[in-house]
Amino acid sequence: MTRAVLIGPPGSGKTTIGRLLAERLGVAFRDTDADVESVAGKPVSDIFVEDGEARFRELEHEAVRRALAEHDGVLSLGGGAVLNEDTQALLAGHHVVYLQVGLSDAVQRVGLASARPLLVLSPRSQLKKLMEERRPVYERLAVVTVATDKRDPAELADEIVEGLPA
């Protein structure tokens, strides 16, 4: 079983904090977006453009399913992975950590010129909308919630370690 599954919107720090958390726990870090890119043979942004969001979400769900079955370290999920009801069911019983972030910090971290497919048009308002729509799902799935605004990733990793079961 994975030691921790990190969820949260873009810019919440899932990759940065996930790597630090894995290091502290002495386990491997895995990112399902990287798994999707490996299977598809192209970046997430290209999958969205060439194959569509529906295809990406299929690949994403399969990546989460496989990672939860195989990986015993720290797992980072893409921000929208939790929208799939089957994925939500798979997360039951896992140590899910919701990295909560405010809009201004998320915008600063994401960098609105980045290649995030769901943020192409009107990035700030799109990010705000995504965060508002997904927040109830993140909150419902989380065993631990950590606010990341204006905080050091190393400090956050330490806090998560303390909140995880031994």
Secondary structure by P-SEA (a helix, b strand, c coil): cccbbbbbcccccaaaaaaaaaaaacbbbbbaaaaaaaaacccaaaaaaaccaaaaaaaaaaaaaaaaaccccbbbbcccccccaaaaaaacccbbbbbcccaaaaaaaacccccccccccaaaaaaaaaaaaaaaaaaaaccbbbbcccccaaaaaaaaaaaccc
